[in-house]
Amino acid sequence: MKKLFVLLLTIILSVSAYSQETATEKKATKATTQKLAKAKAKEKAKAKADATKEKATAAKEKTEVAKEKVSKAMAAKEKAAKEKAAKAKSKATTAKEKTEVVKEKATKAKEKATTAKEKTEIVKEKATKAKEKATTAKEKTEVVKEKATKAKEKATATKPAKKLKETTEKAPKIADKITGEYNGKKVYTGPRGGKYYINSNGNKTYIQE
């Protein structure tokens, strides 16, 4: 009976030990499996993260390239716009300078025309004054002439008529000195002081005071 009890106790202890070993093995196996699963999951997550990182890097590079292209295009466009604006400004400046030159020439021409007009007016005014003076002088001359004519007429009216003595003396070959005029004929003074003119017959006609 005692042996049977010992045997049963031994069997129970053996079964208990086996059960404990089996449980320990199961726990160890489970832990290993979990560890492997975790490592695999971690590796998978890392691979996924690396792939994502590579994609992000590639996308970033593409973005940088696109950004650089856009930047270059904008710079080229801006440069072209600046050059165009500079050319337009240069043309505008040249056109403005030409306009100023034309304007200056027009102003000078206008000034010359004004000066010429003023000179013409001065010449015209001087000519008018000269004409007025000439007219005044002519009028004065006419007045003087008229007075002289009247004085002559008066003198002729008051002076006794000259006596004429027609002779048969021919005009001398050497003409005497001309000392006056009578009725449109030249009056000569002879060597003795006698005054005469040559009549239509070619003879001397003496004028007696």
C-alpha positions as CSV (number, residue, x, y, z in Angstrom):
1,M,0.0,0.0,0.0
2,K,2.8,2.2,0.9
3,K,4.6,1.4,-2.3
4,L,1.5,2.1,-4.3
5,F,1.2,5.5,-2.7
6,V,4.8,6.2,-3.5
7,L,4.3,5.1,-7.0
8,L,1.2,7.2,-7.4
9,L,3.1,10.2,-5.9
10,T,5.9,9.6,-8.3
11,I,3.6,9.4,-11.2
12,I,1.8,12.6,-10.1
13,L,5.1,14.4,-9.7
14,S,6.3,13.2,-13.1
15,V,3.0,14.3,-14.8
16,S,3.2,17.6,-13.0
17,A,6.9,18.1,-14.0
18,Y,6.0,17.2,-17.6
19,S,3.1,19.5,-17.6
20,Q,5.3,22.3,-16.3
21,E,8.0,21.6,-18.9
22,T,5.4,21.5,-21.6
23,A,3.9,24.8,-20.5
24,T,7.4,26.4,-20.3
25,E,8.2,25.1,-23.8
26,K,4.9,26.4,-25.1
27,K,5.6,29.8,-23.5
28,A,9.1,29.9,-24.9
29,T,7.8,28.9,-28.3
30,K,5.1,31.5,-28.1
31,A,7.6,34.2,-27.0
32,T,9.9,33.2,-29.9
33,T,7.1,33.3,-32.4
34,Q,5.9,36.6,-31.1
35,K,9.5,37.9,-31.2
36,L,9.9,36.7,-34.8
37,A,6.6,38.2,-35.7
38,K,7.5,41.5,-34.1
39,A,10.9,41.5,-35.9
40,K,9.3,40.7,-39.2
41,A,6.6,43.4,-38.7
42,K,9.4,45.8,-37.7
43,E,11.4,44.9,-40.8
44,K,8.3,45.2,-43.0
45,A,7.5,48.6,-41.4
46,K,11.1,49.7,-42.0
47,A,11.0,48.6,-45.6
48,K,7.7,50.4,-46.1
49,A,9.1,53.5,-44.4
50,D,12.2,53.3,-46.6
51,A,10.0,52.9,-49.7
52,T,7.9,55.9,-48.5
53,K,11.0,57.9,-47.8
54,E,12.4,57.1,-51.2
55,K,9.1,58.1,-52.8
56,A,9.1,61.3,-50.8
57,T,12.8,62.0,-51.8
58,A,12.0,61.3,-55.5
59,A,8.9,63.5,-55.2
60,K,11.0,66.2,-53.5
61,E,13.6,66.0,-56.3
62,K,10.9,66.2,-59.0
63,T,9.4,69.2,-57.1
64,E,12.9,70.8,-57.0
65,V,13.4,70.2,-60.7
66,A,10.0,71.6,-61.5
67,K,10.6,74.5,-59.2
68,E,14.0,75.2,-60.9
69,K,12.4,75.0,-64.3
70,V,9.6,77.4,-63.3
71,S,12.2,79.7,-61.7
72,K,14.4,79.7,-64.9
73,A,11.3,80.3,-67.0
74,M,10.2,83.2,-64.8
75,A,13.7,84.6,-64.8
76,A,14.0,84.4,-68.6
77,K,10.5,85.9,-69.0
78,E,11.4,88.7,-66.6
79,K,14.7,89.3,-68.4
80,A,12.9,89.4,-71.7
81,A,10.3,91.8,-70.3
82,K,13.0,94.0,-68.8
83,E,14.9,94.1,-72.2
84,K,11.7,94.9,-74.0
85,A,10.9,97.6,-71.5
86,A,14.4,99.0,-71.9
87,K,14.2,99.0,-75.7
88,A,10.8,100.7,-75.5
89,K,12.1,103.3,-73.1
90,S,15.1,103.9,-75.3
91,K,12.8,104.3,-78.3
92,A,10.6,106.6,-76.4
93,T,13.7,108.6,-75.2
94,T,14.9,108.9,-78.8
95,A,11.5,109.9,-80.1
96,K,11.3,112.5,-77.3
97,E,14.7,113.8,-78.2
98,K,13.7,114.0,-81.9
99,T,10.5,115.8,-80.9
100,E,12.5,118.3,-78.8
101,V,14.9,118.9,-81.7
102,V,12.0,119.4,-84.1
103,K,10.3,121.6,-81.5
104,E,13.5,123.6,-81.0
105,K,13.9,124.0,-84.8
106,A,10.3,125.1,-85.1
107,T,10.8,127.7,-82.3
108,K,14.0,129.0,-83.9
109,A,12.2,129.2,-87.3
110,K,9.3,131.0,-85.7
111,E,11.7,133.4,-84.0
112,K,13.5,134.0,-87.3
113,A,10.1,134.6,-89.0
114,T,9.1,137.0,-86.2
115,T,12.4,138.8,-86.5
116,A,12.1,139.0,-90.3
117,K,8.6,140.2,-90.0
118,E,9.6,142.9,-87.5
119,K,12.5,143.9,-89.8
120,T,10.0,144.0,-92.7
121,E,7.7,146.2,-90.6
122,I,10.6,148.5,-89.7
123,V,11.7,148.7,-93.3
124,K,8.1,149.3,-94.4
125,E,7.7,151.9,-91.7
126,K,10.9,153.6,-92.8
127,A,9.8,153.5,-96.4
128,T,6.4,155.0,-95.4
129,K,8.2,157.7,-93.5
130,A,10.6,158.3,-96.4
131,K,7.6,158.4,-98.8
132,E,5.9,160.9,-96.5
133,K,9.0,163.0,-96.3
134,A,9.4,162.8,-100.1
135,T,5.8,163.8,-100.5
136,T,6.3,166.6,-98.0
137,A,9.5,167.7,-99.8
138,K,7.7,167.5,-103.2
139,E,4.8,169.5,-101.8
140,K,7.3,172.1,-100.4
141,T,9.1,172.1,-103.8
142,E,5.8,172.6,-105.6
143,V,5.0,175.5,-103.2
144,V,8.5,177.0,-103.7
145,K,8.1,176.5,-107.5
146,E,4.7,178.0,-107.5
147,K,6.0,181.0,-105.5
148,A,8.9,181.3,-107.9
149,T,6.6,181.2,-110.9
150,K,4.4,183.8,-109.3
151,A,7.4,185.9,-108.5
152,K,8.7,185.6,-112.0
153,E,5.3,186.4,-113.5
154,K,5.1,189.4,-111.2
155,A,8.6,190.5,-112.1
156,T,7.8,190.0,-115.8
157,A,4.6,192.0,-115.4
158,T,6.4,194.9,-113.7
159,K,9.5,194.9,-115.8
160,P,9.4,196.8,-119.1
161,A,9.5,194.8,-122.3
162,K,12.9,194.4,-123.8
163,K,13.6,196.0,-127.2
164,L,14.9,193.8,-130.0
165,K,17.2,195.0,-132.8
166,E,17.5,192.6,-135.7
167,T,20.7,192.9,-137.7
168,T,22.3,191.3,-140.7
169,E,25.4,190.3,-138.8
170,K,26.1,186.7,-139.0
171,A,27.0,184.6,-136.0
172,P,30.8,184.6,-135.4
173,K,32.8,181.5,-136.2
174,I,34.1,181.5,-132.7
175,A,31.0,181.7,-130.5
176,D,30.8,184.3,-127.8
177,K,30.2,183.5,-124.2
178,I,26.7,182.3,-123.4
179,T,25.3,184.4,-120.5
180,G,21.6,183.6,-120.5
181,E,18.4,182.6,-122.3
182,Y,15.6,184.5,-124.0
183,N,12.4,183.0,-125.2
184,G,14.1,179.6,-125.3
185,K,17.1,180.8,-127.2
186,K,20.7,181.1,-126.0
187,V,21.8,184.7,-125.2
188,Y,25.5,185.6,-126.0
189,T,27.5,188.5,-124.7
190,G,29.8,190.1,-127.3
191,P,33.3,191.6,-126.7
192,R,31.8,195.1,-126.3
193,G,29.1,193.9,-123.9
194,G,26.2,193.7,-126.3
195,K,23.7,190.9,-125.7
196,Y,22.2,189.0,-128.6
197,Y,20.8,185.7,-129.8
198,I,20.8,184.1,-133.2
199,N,17.5,184.3,-135.0
200,S,16.0,181.9,-137.6
201,N,17.9,183.6,-140.4
202,G,21.2,182.9,-138.7
203,N,21.7,186.6,-137.9
204,K,22.3,188.4,-134.6
205,T,19.3,190.0,-132.9
206,Y,20.4,192.3,-130.1
207,I,18.5,192.6,-126.9
208,Q,18.2,196.2,-125.7
209,E,17.3,196.8,-122.1
